[in-house]
Structures are given as structure tokens and as C-alpha cells.
């Protein structure tokens, strides 16, 4: 009967991550995901604001005509 002996030299040293490092890694990935969602939300708000301002300024050229007299003296 043959028995196999697994030497640590052949297997190499495997280190299992500690519970603390797993918790920190999970917290950091959750923080990064939260920041990415927040940045995406801010970008959507900014794009909506820019689109709204663009729609509001469609008629602004009517108010920039300087040839009309002012209704009062300055």
C-alpha cells in the first residue's frame, strides 16, 4: 500500500486572509461602489440641469437685441 505525503515544499505557503482584511476589503469595495453610484447620480443631475438651461435659453436672443430704446433713462 502506497501512501502519498504532501510536502509543504511542493504545495507552497498559502496564507488565508484574516477576517479583518476580509472586512476591510468588503468595506472598501462597498465604499467604492457607493461613490460610483453617487458620481453617476450627480452626472445625471448635471446633464438634466444643462439640458434644462439649454431649453430655457432658446428665446434669449430676443432679449439681447440692443437696438430697442429703453423705457427709462439711465
N, CA, C and O atoms as a CHARMM CRD file, in Angstrom:
* protein
*
  296
    1    1 UNK  N      0.82100  -1.15500   0.00000 PROA 1      0.00000
    2    1 UNK  CA     0.00000   0.00000   0.00000 PROA 1      0.00000
    3    1 UNK  C      0.88600   1.24800   0.00000 PROA 1      0.00000
    4    1 UNK  O      1.81000   1.38900   0.80100 PROA 1      0.00000
    5    2 UNK  N      0.57600   2.10500  -0.89400 PROA 2      0.00000
    6    2 UNK  CA     1.35500   3.33700  -1.02300 PROA 2      0.00000
    7    2 UNK  C      0.62000   4.48100  -0.32400 PROA 2      0.00000
    8    2 UNK  O     -0.60300   4.59300  -0.40000 PROA 2      0.00000
    9    3 UNK  N      1.37000   5.29900   0.33500 PROA 3      0.00000
   10    3 UNK  CA     0.78700   6.49200   0.95300 PROA 3      0.00000
   11    3 UNK  C      1.44600   7.70800   0.33100 PROA 3      0.00000
   12    3 UNK  O      2.65800   7.74500   0.12000 PROA 3      0.00000
   13    4 UNK  N      0.64900   8.66400   0.05400 PROA 4      0.00000
   14    4 UNK  CA     1.16800   9.90200  -0.54300 PROA 4      0.00000
   15    4 UNK  C      1.39200  10.92200   0.56500 PROA 4      0.00000
   16    4 UNK  O      0.52800  11.15800   1.41000 PROA 4      0.00000
   17    5 UNK  N      2.54000  11.49800   0.53400 PROA 5      0.00000
   18    5 UNK  CA     2.86400  12.52700   1.51500 PROA 5      0.00000
   19    5 UNK  C      2.96700  13.84700   0.75600 PROA 5      0.00000
   20    5 UNK  O      3.76000  13.98700  -0.17500 PROA 5      0.00000
   21    6 UNK  N      2.16500  14.78800   1.16700 PROA 6      0.00000
   22    6 UNK  CA     2.18000  16.10400   0.53100 PROA 6      0.00000
   23    6 UNK  C      3.09500  17.00100   1.34500 PROA 6      0.00000
   24    6 UNK  O      2.78600  17.36500   2.47900 PROA 6      0.00000
   25    7 UNK  N      4.18700  17.34000   0.76900 PROA 7      0.00000
   26    7 UNK  CA     5.14500  18.18400   1.46000 PROA 7      0.00000
   27    7 UNK  C      4.77400  19.64600   1.24400 PROA 7      0.00000
   28    7 UNK  O      4.27000  20.02200   0.18600 PROA 7      0.00000
   29    8 UNK  N      5.02800  20.45700   2.25200 PROA 8      0.00000
   30    8 UNK  CA     4.73100  21.88100   2.13200 PROA 8      0.00000
   31    8 UNK  C      5.67400  22.56200   1.14300 PROA 8      0.00000
   32    8 UNK  O      5.38700  23.66100   0.66900 PROA 8      0.00000
   33    9 UNK  N      6.78900  21.91900   0.83100 PROA 9      0.00000
   34    9 UNK  CA     7.71300  22.48000  -0.15100 PROA 9      0.00000
   35    9 UNK  C      7.05600  22.50500  -1.52300 PROA 9      0.00000
   36    9 UNK  O      7.20400  23.47400  -2.26800 PROA 9      0.00000
   37   10 UNK  N      6.33400  21.44600  -1.85600 PROA 10     0.00000
   38   10 UNK  CA     5.68700  21.37100  -3.16600 PROA 10     0.00000
   39   10 UNK  C      4.39200  22.19400  -3.20700 PROA 10     0.00000
   40   10 UNK  O      4.03500  22.73900  -4.25200 PROA 10     0.00000
   41   11 UNK  N      3.71900  22.27900  -2.11400 PROA 11     0.00000
   42   11 UNK  CA     2.44600  22.99700  -2.09100 PROA 11     0.00000
   43   11 UNK  C      2.65300  24.50100  -1.98800 PROA 11     0.00000
   44   11 UNK  O      1.79400  25.27000  -2.42100 PROA 11     0.00000
   45   12 UNK  N      3.73600  24.92000  -1.44200 PROA 12     0.00000
   46   12 UNK  CA     3.96000  26.34300  -1.25200 PROA 12     0.00000
   47   12 UNK  C      3.21600  26.82600  -0.02000 PROA 12     0.00000
   48   12 UNK  O      2.36300  26.12500   0.52400 PROA 12     0.00000
   49   13 UNK  N      3.54000  27.99800   0.39600 PROA 13     0.00000
   50   13 UNK  CA     2.87200  28.53000   1.57500 PROA 13     0.00000
   51   13 UNK  C      1.62500  29.28600   1.13200 PROA 13     0.00000
   52   13 UNK  O      1.70800  30.27400   0.40300 PROA 13     0.00000
   53   14 UNK  N      0.51200  28.82500   1.56800 PROA 14     0.00000
   54   14 UNK  CA    -0.73600  29.51800   1.26000 PROA 14     0.00000
   55   14 UNK  C     -1.20400  30.21400   2.52400 PROA 14     0.00000
   56   14 UNK  O     -1.33400  29.59900   3.58300 PROA 14     0.00000
   57   15 UNK  N     -1.44800  31.48300   2.39400 PROA 15     0.00000
   58   15 UNK  CA    -1.90700  32.25500   3.53900 PROA 15     0.00000
   59   15 UNK  C     -3.36900  32.60600   3.31400 PROA 15     0.00000
   60   15 UNK  O     -3.73000  33.18500   2.29000 PROA 15     0.00000
   61   16 UNK  N     -4.17600  32.26200   4.24700 PROA 16     0.00000
   62   16 UNK  CA    -5.58200  32.62700   4.15600 PROA 16     0.00000
   63   16 UNK  C     -5.73500  34.04100   4.70000 PROA 16     0.00000
   64   16 UNK  O     -5.11900  34.39400   5.70600 PROA 16     0.00000
   65   17 UNK  N     -6.55000  34.84500   4.04000 PROA 17     0.00000
   66   17 UNK  CA    -6.71400  36.22300   4.52200 PROA 17     0.00000
   67   17 UNK  C     -7.42400  36.23300   5.87600 PROA 17     0.00000
   68   17 UNK  O     -8.29800  35.41200   6.15100 PROA 17     0.00000
   69   18 UNK  N     -7.02800  37.16600   6.68900 PROA 18     0.00000
   70   18 UNK  CA    -7.63300  37.25300   8.01700 PROA 18     0.00000
   71   18 UNK  C     -9.04200  37.83100   7.91400 PROA 18     0.00000
   72   18 UNK  O     -9.41500  38.42300   6.90200 PROA 18     0.00000
   73   19 UNK  N     -9.79800  37.64900   8.95900 PROA 19     0.00000
   74   19 UNK  CA   -11.16500  38.16400   8.99200 PROA 19     0.00000
   75   19 UNK  C    -11.16400  39.68500   8.89200 PROA 19     0.00000
   76   19 UNK  O    -12.01800  40.27000   8.22500 PROA 19     0.00000
   77   20 UNK  N    -10.21300  40.31600   9.55000 PROA 20     0.00000
   78   20 UNK  CA   -10.12000  41.77500   9.49900 PROA 20     0.00000
   79   20 UNK  C     -9.88900  42.26500   8.07900 PROA 20     0.00000
   80   20 UNK  O    -10.53200  43.21600   7.63400 PROA 20     0.00000
   81   21 UNK  N     -8.96700  41.61500   7.36200 PROA 21     0.00000
   82   21 UNK  CA    -8.69000  42.05800   5.99700 PROA 21     0.00000
   83   21 UNK  C     -9.88900  41.80700   5.08800 PROA 21     0.00000
   84   21 UNK  O    -10.13200  42.58300   4.16400 PROA 21     0.00000
   85   22 UNK  N    -10.64200  40.73700   5.33500 PROA 22     0.00000
   86   22 UNK  CA   -11.85000  40.49300   4.54400 PROA 22     0.00000
   87   22 UNK  C    -12.90500  41.56600   4.81100 PROA 22     0.00000
   88   22 UNK  O    -13.58500  42.01800   3.89000 PROA 22     0.00000
   89   23 UNK  N    -13.03700  41.96600   6.06600 PROA 23     0.00000
   90   23 UNK  CA   -14.00000  43.01500   6.41000 PROA 23     0.00000
   91   23 UNK  C    -13.59300  44.33900   5.77900 PROA 23     0.00000
   92   23 UNK  O    -14.42600  45.04400   5.21000 PROA 23     0.00000
   93   24 UNK  N    -12.30900  44.67400   5.88100 PROA 24     0.00000
   94   24 UNK  CA   -11.82100  45.92900   5.30300 PROA 24     0.00000
   95   24 UNK  C    -11.98600  45.91600   3.78900 PROA 24     0.00000
   96   24 UNK  O    -12.38000  46.91900   3.19400 PROA 24     0.00000
   97   25 UNK  N    -11.68600  44.79400   3.17400 PROA 25     0.00000
   98   25 UNK  CA   -11.83300  44.69000   1.72000 PROA 25     0.00000
   99   25 UNK  C    -13.29500  44.86700   1.31200 PROA 25     0.00000
  100   25 UNK  O    -13.58800  45.55200   0.33200 PROA 25     0.00000
  101   26 UNK  N    -14.20900  44.25400   2.06100 PROA 26     0.00000
  102   26 UNK  CA   -15.63700  44.40900   1.77500 PROA 26     0.00000
  103   26 UNK  C    -16.10300  45.84300   1.96000 PROA 26     0.00000
  104   26 UNK  O    -16.88800  46.35700   1.16300 PROA 26     0.00000
  105   27 UNK  N    -15.61000  46.49100   3.02200 PROA 27     0.00000
  106   27 UNK  CA   -15.98400  47.88500   3.25900 PROA 27     0.00000
  107   27 UNK  C    -15.45100  48.79600   2.16500 PROA 27     0.00000
  108   27 UNK  O    -16.15100  49.70700   1.72300 PROA 27     0.00000
  109   28 UNK  N    -14.22600  48.56200   1.72600 PROA 28     0.00000
  110   28 UNK  CA   -13.64200  49.40400   0.67900 PROA 28     0.00000
  111   28 UNK  C    -14.37000  49.22000  -0.64800 PROA 28     0.00000
  112   28 UNK  O    -14.59800  50.19000  -1.37000 PROA 28     0.00000
  113   29 UNK  N    -14.73100  47.99400  -0.97100 PROA 29     0.00000
  114   29 UNK  CA   -15.45900  47.77800  -2.22300 PROA 29     0.00000
  115   29 UNK  C    -16.85400  48.38100  -2.13700 PROA 29     0.00000
  116   29 UNK  O    -17.35500  48.91000  -3.13000 PROA 29     0.00000
  117   30 UNK  N    -17.49600  48.31300  -0.96300 PROA 30     0.00000
  118   30 UNK  CA   -18.80600  48.94100  -0.79200 PROA 30     0.00000
  119   30 UNK  C    -18.69600  50.45600  -0.89100 PROA 30     0.00000
  120   30 UNK  O    -19.56400  51.10600  -1.47300 PROA 30     0.00000
  121   31 UNK  N    -17.63700  51.01700  -0.32800 PROA 31     0.00000
  122   31 UNK  CA   -17.42500  52.46000  -0.41400 PROA 31     0.00000
  123   31 UNK  C    -17.18500  52.89400  -1.85200 PROA 31     0.00000
  124   31 UNK  O    -17.73200  53.90500  -2.29300 PROA 31     0.00000
  125   32 UNK  N    -16.37600  52.14400  -2.58400 PROA 32     0.00000
  126   32 UNK  CA   -16.11000  52.47600  -3.98600 PROA 32     0.00000
  127   32 UNK  C    -17.38700  52.37700  -4.81300 PROA 32     0.00000
  128   32 UNK  O    -17.63800  53.21900  -5.67600 PROA 32     0.00000
  129   33 UNK  N    -18.19200  51.35400  -4.55100 PROA 33     0.00000
  130   33 UNK  CA   -19.45200  51.20100  -5.28200 PROA 33     0.00000
  131   33 UNK  C    -20.41200  52.34300  -4.95000 PROA 33     0.00000
  132   33 UNK  O    -21.10500  52.85000  -5.83100 PROA 33     0.00000
  133   34 UNK  N    -20.44900  52.74000  -3.69300 PROA 34     0.00000
  134   34 UNK  CA   -21.31300  53.84500  -3.28000 PROA 34     0.00000
  135   34 UNK  C    -20.87700  55.14900  -3.93400 PROA 34     0.00000
  136   34 UNK  O    -21.71100  55.92800  -4.39700 PROA 34     0.00000
  137   35 UNK  N    -19.57800  55.38300  -3.97200 PROA 35     0.00000
  138   35 UNK  CA   -19.07100  56.60600  -4.61300 PROA 35     0.00000
  139   35 UNK  C    -19.35100  56.60500  -6.10700 PROA 35     0.00000
  140   35 UNK  O    -19.65600  57.65100  -6.68000 PROA 35     0.00000
  141   36 UNK  N    -19.25100  55.44900  -6.74000 PROA 36     0.00000
  142   36 UNK  CA   -19.54100  55.35500  -8.17500 PROA 36     0.00000
  143   36 UNK  C    -21.01300  55.64600  -8.43700 PROA 36     0.00000
  144   36 UNK  O    -21.34500  56.34900  -9.39200 PROA 36     0.00000
  145   37 UNK  N    -21.90200  55.10900  -7.59500 PROA 37     0.00000
  146   37 UNK  CA   -23.33500  55.39900  -7.75200 PROA 37     0.00000
  147   37 UNK  C    -23.62100  56.87300  -7.52600 PROA 37     0.00000
  148   37 UNK  O    -24.42100  57.47200  -8.24400 PROA 37     0.00000
  149   38 UNK  N    -22.97300  57.45700  -6.53500 PROA 38     0.00000
  150   38 UNK  CA   -23.16500  58.87400  -6.24100 PROA 38     0.00000
  151   38 UNK  C    -22.66300  59.74200  -7.39100 PROA 38     0.00000
  152   38 UNK  O    -23.31100  60.72100  -7.76000 PROA 38     0.00000
  153   39 UNK  N    -21.52000  59.38900  -7.95200 PROA 39     0.00000
  154   39 UNK  CA   -20.98500  60.15200  -9.08500 PROA 39     0.00000
  155   39 UNK  C    -21.89500  60.03000 -10.30100 PROA 39     0.00000
  156   39 UNK  O    -22.10000  61.00800 -11.01900 PROA 39     0.00000
  157   40 UNK  N    -22.43900  58.84600 -10.53800 PROA 40     0.00000
  158   40 UNK  CA   -23.35900  58.66200 -11.66300 PROA 40     0.00000
  159   40 UNK  C    -24.62800  59.48200 -11.45400 PROA 40     0.00000
  160   40 UNK  O    -25.15400  60.06700 -12.40100 PROA 40     0.00000
  161   41 UNK  N    -25.12200  59.52600 -10.21500 PROA 41     0.00000
  162   41 UNK  CA   -26.31700  60.31700  -9.91100 PROA 41     0.00000
  163   41 UNK  C    -26.04400  61.80500 -10.12100 PROA 41     0.00000
  164   41 UNK  O    -26.87500  62.50900 -10.69500 PROA 41     0.00000
  165   42 UNK  N    -24.88900  62.29100  -9.66300 PROA 42     0.00000
  166   42 UNK  CA   -24.53000  63.69600  -9.85600 PROA 42     0.00000
  167   42 UNK  C    -24.37400  64.03100 -11.33800 PROA 42     0.00000
  168   42 UNK  O    -24.76000  65.11600 -11.77200 PROA 42     0.00000
  169   43 UNK  N    -23.81100  63.10900 -12.11000 PROA 43     0.00000
  170   43 UNK  CA   -23.65500  63.34200 -13.54400 PROA 43     0.00000
  171   43 UNK  C    -25.01400  63.43600 -14.22700 PROA 43     0.00000
  172   43 UNK  O    -25.21700  64.28600 -15.09400 PROA 43     0.00000
  173   44 UNK  N    -25.95200  62.55900 -13.83800 PROA 44     0.00000
  174   44 UNK  CA   -27.30200  62.63500 -14.41100 PROA 44     0.00000
  175   44 UNK  C    -27.97300  63.95200 -14.04900 PROA 44     0.00000
  176   44 UNK  O    -28.63500  64.55900 -14.89100 PROA 44     0.00000
  177   45 UNK  N    -27.81000  64.40200 -12.80200 PROA 45     0.00000
  178   45 UNK  CA   -28.39600  65.68200 -12.39200 PROA 45     0.00000
  179   45 UNK  C    -27.77700  66.83900 -13.16700 PROA 45     0.00000
  180   45 UNK  O    -28.48000  67.76200 -13.57800 PROA 45     0.00000
  181   46 UNK  N    -26.46500  66.79100 -13.36600 PROA 46     0.00000
  182   46 UNK  CA   -25.78600  67.85400 -14.10600 PROA 46     0.00000
  183   46 UNK  C    -26.26000  67.89700 -15.55600 PROA 46     0.00000
  184   46 UNK  O    -26.51300  68.97200 -16.10000 PROA 46     0.00000
  185   47 UNK  N    -26.38000  66.72500 -16.17900 PROA 47     0.00000
  186   47 UNK  CA   -26.84600  66.68900 -17.56500 PROA 47     0.00000
  187   47 UNK  C    -28.27500  67.19700 -17.67300 PROA 47     0.00000
  188   47 UNK  O    -28.60900  67.90200 -18.62600 PROA 47     0.00000
  189   48 UNK  N    -29.12700  66.84900 -16.70800 PROA 48     0.00000
  190   48 UNK  CA   -30.50200  67.33300 -16.71600 PROA 48     0.00000
  191   48 UNK  C    -30.54100  68.84700 -16.53200 PROA 48     0.00000
  192   48 UNK  O    -31.33600  69.52900 -17.17800 PROA 48     0.00000
  193   49 UNK  N    -29.69000  69.37500 -15.65900 PROA 49     0.00000
  194   49 UNK  CA   -29.62800  70.82100 -15.45600 PROA 49     0.00000
  195   49 UNK  C    -29.16000  71.53100 -16.71800 PROA 49     0.00000
  196   49 UNK  O    -29.73000  72.55000 -17.10700 PROA 49     0.00000
  197   50 UNK  N    -28.12300  70.99600 -17.36200 PROA 50     0.00000
  198   50 UNK  CA   -27.63500  71.61600 -18.59200 PROA 50     0.00000
  199   50 UNK  C    -28.70200  71.58300 -19.69300 PROA 50     0.00000
  200   50 UNK  O    -28.86000  72.55300 -20.43400 PROA 50     0.00000
  201   51 UNK  N    -29.42200  70.48100 -19.79500 PROA 51     0.00000
  202   51 UNK  CA   -30.48900  70.39100 -20.79600 PROA 51     0.00000
  203   51 UNK  C    -31.59900  71.38500 -20.47600 PROA 51     0.00000
  204   51 UNK  O    -32.15300  72.00700 -21.38200 PROA 51     0.00000
  205   52 UNK  N    -31.92700  71.53700 -19.19500 PROA 52     0.00000
  206   52 UNK  CA   -32.96400  72.48100 -18.78900 PROA 52     0.00000
  207   52 UNK  C    -32.53500  73.91000 -19.07900 PROA 52     0.00000
  208   52 UNK  O    -33.32700  74.70400 -19.58800 PROA 52     0.00000
  209   53 UNK  N    -31.29600  74.24500 -18.76300 PROA 53     0.00000
  210   53 UNK  CA   -30.80500  75.59300 -19.05400 PROA 53     0.00000
  211   53 UNK  C    -30.76100  75.84900 -20.55100 PROA 53     0.00000
  212   53 UNK  O    -31.03400  76.96300 -20.99700 PROA 53     0.00000
  213   54 UNK  N    -30.42100  74.83400 -21.33000 PROA 54     0.00000
  214   54 UNK  CA   -30.41500  74.97900 -22.78700 PROA 54     0.00000
  215   54 UNK  C    -31.80600  75.24600 -23.32600 PROA 54     0.00000
  216   54 UNK  O    -31.97300  76.05100 -24.24200 PROA 54     0.00000
  217   55 UNK  N    -32.81100  74.57800 -22.76800 PROA 55     0.00000
  218   55 UNK  CA   -34.19000  74.81700 -23.20500 PROA 55     0.00000
  219   55 UNK  C    -34.65800  76.20200 -22.79900 PROA 55     0.00000
  220   55 UNK  O    -35.39400  76.84600 -23.54600 PROA 55     0.00000
  221   56 UNK  N    -34.24600  76.67100 -21.63400 PROA 56     0.00000
  222   56 UNK  CA   -34.67900  77.99300 -21.17000 PROA 56     0.00000
  223   56 UNK  C    -34.05300  79.11100 -21.98300 PROA 56     0.00000
  224   56 UNK  O    -34.64500  80.18600 -22.08500 PROA 56     0.00000
  225   57 UNK  N    -32.90100  78.90700 -22.55500 PROA 57     0.00000
  226   57 UNK  CA   -32.21100  79.96800 -23.27300 PROA 57     0.00000
  227   57 UNK  C    -32.49800  79.95600 -24.76600 PROA 57     0.00000
  228   57 UNK  O    -31.82300  80.65100 -25.52600 PROA 57     0.00000
  229   58 UNK  N    -33.47800  79.18500 -25.19700 PROA 58     0.00000
  230   58 UNK  CA   -33.80500  79.16100 -26.61800 PROA 58     0.00000
  231   58 UNK  C    -34.27400  80.52200 -27.10600 PROA 58     0.00000
  232   58 UNK  O    -34.00300  80.88900 -28.25000 PROA 58     0.00000
  233   59 UNK  N    -34.97500  81.28200 -26.26000 PROA 59     0.00000
  234   59 UNK  CA   -35.52000  82.57500 -26.66700 PROA 59     0.00000
  235   59 UNK  C    -34.70700  83.73700 -26.12600 PROA 59     0.00000
  236   59 UNK  O    -35.16700  84.87700 -26.17800 PROA 59     0.00000
  237   60 UNK  N    -33.54400  83.49000 -25.62200 PROA 60     0.00000
  238   60 UNK  CA   -32.76600  84.55900 -25.00600 PROA 60     0.00000
  239   60 UNK  C    -32.27100  85.57100 -26.03000 PROA 60     0.00000
  240   60 UNK  O    -31.97600  86.70800 -25.66200 PROA 60     0.00000
  241   61 UNK  N    -32.17200  85.20000 -27.29500 PROA 61     0.00000
  242   61 UNK  CA   -31.71900  86.15200 -28.31500 PROA 61     0.00000
  243   61 UNK  C    -32.71300  87.28900 -28.47400 PROA 61     0.00000
  244   61 UNK  O    -32.32600  88.39600 -28.84900 PROA 61     0.00000
  245   62 UNK  N    -33.99700  87.03500 -28.19500 PROA 62     0.00000
  246   62 UNK  CA   -34.99600  88.10000 -28.29400 PROA 62     0.00000
  247   62 UNK  C    -34.72600  89.21200 -27.28900 PROA 62     0.00000
  248   62 UNK  O    -35.04500  90.37300 -27.54400 PROA 62     0.00000
  249   63 UNK  N    -34.14700  88.86500 -26.16600 PROA 63     0.00000
  250   63 UNK  CA   -33.92000  89.85600 -25.12200 PROA 63     0.00000
  251   63 UNK  C    -32.54900  90.51600 -25.23300 PROA 63     0.00000
  252   63 UNK  O    -32.25100  91.44300 -24.48000 PROA 63     0.00000
  253   64 UNK  N    -31.73400  90.06800 -26.13200 PROA 64     0.00000
  254   64 UNK  CA   -30.39300  90.63400 -26.26900 PROA 64     0.00000
  255   64 UNK  C    -30.29900  91.68300 -27.36700 PROA 64     0.00000
  256   64 UNK  O    -29.21900  92.21400 -27.62300 PROA 64     0.00000
  257   65 UNK  N    -31.41100  91.98600 -28.01500 PROA 65     0.00000
  258   65 UNK  CA   -31.38800  92.99800 -29.07400 PROA 65     0.00000
  259   65 UNK  C    -31.16400  94.35700 -28.42400 PROA 65     0.00000
  260   65 UNK  O    -31.93100  94.76400 -27.55200 PROA 65     0.00000
  261   66 UNK  N    -30.11800  95.05700 -28.84400 PROA 66     0.00000
  262   66 UNK  CA   -29.74500  96.32000 -28.22000 PROA 66     0.00000
  263   66 UNK  C    -30.28600  97.53100 -28.97800 PROA 66     0.00000
  264   66 UNK  O    -30.09100  98.66300 -28.53500 PROA 66     0.00000
  265   67 UNK  N    -30.95600  97.32200 -30.09700 PROA 67     0.00000
  266   67 UNK  CA   -31.41300  98.46100 -30.89300 PROA 67     0.00000
  267   67 UNK  C    -32.66500  99.10800 -30.31600 PROA 67     0.00000
  268   67 UNK  O    -32.94300 100.26600 -30.62400 PROA 67     0.00000
  269   68 UNK  N    -33.41100  98.41400 -29.50800 PROA 68     0.00000
  270   68 UNK  CA   -34.62600  98.98900 -28.92200 PROA 68     0.00000
  271   68 UNK  C    -34.25500  99.99500 -27.83800 PROA 68     0.00000
  272   68 UNK  O    -33.28500  99.81900 -27.10100 PROA 68     0.00000
  273   69 UNK  N    -35.06300 101.06300 -27.76600 PROA 69     0.00000
  274   69 UNK  CA   -34.84300 102.05400 -26.71900 PROA 69     0.00000
  275   69 UNK  C    -35.31500 101.50300 -25.38500 PROA 69     0.00000
  276   69 UNK  O    -36.25600 100.71400 -25.29400 PROA 69     0.00000
  277   70 UNK  N    -34.62500 101.95200 -24.37200 PROA 70     0.00000
  278   70 UNK  CA   -35.04300 101.55500 -23.03700 PROA 70     0.00000
  279   70 UNK  C    -36.25400 102.39200 -22.62200 PROA 70     0.00000
  280   70 UNK  O    -36.36800 103.53800 -23.05600 PROA 70     0.00000
  281   71 UNK  N    -37.13900 101.87500 -21.81900 PROA 71     0.00000
  282   71 UNK  CA   -38.33300 102.62800 -21.43300 PROA 71     0.00000
  283   71 UNK  C    -38.05200 103.73000 -20.40500 PROA 71     0.00000
  284   71 UNK  O    -38.96100 104.47800 -20.04700 PROA 71     0.00000
  285   72 UNK  N    -36.82300 103.83800 -19.93400 PROA 72     0.00000
  286   72 UNK  CA   -36.49200 104.87000 -18.95500 PROA 72     0.00000
  287   72 UNK  C    -35.05000 105.29300 -19.17200 PROA 72     0.00000
  288   72 UNK  O    -34.27700 104.59400 -19.82900 PROA 72     0.00000
  289   73 UNK  N    -34.69800 106.43400 -18.61800 PROA 73     0.00000
  290   73 UNK  CA   -33.32700 106.93000 -18.73500 PROA 73     0.00000
  291   73 UNK  C    -32.46800 106.33200 -17.63700 PROA 73     0.00000
  292   73 UNK  O    -32.90600 106.12100 -16.50600 PROA 73     0.00000
  293   74 UNK  N    -31.24400 106.07200 -18.01200 PROA 74     0.00000
  294   74 UNK  CA   -30.29800 105.54400 -17.02800 PROA 74     0.00000
  295   74 UNK  C    -29.47700 106.69000 -16.48200 PROA 74     0.00000
  296   74 UNK  O    -28.61100 106.47900 -15.63400 PROA 74     0.00000
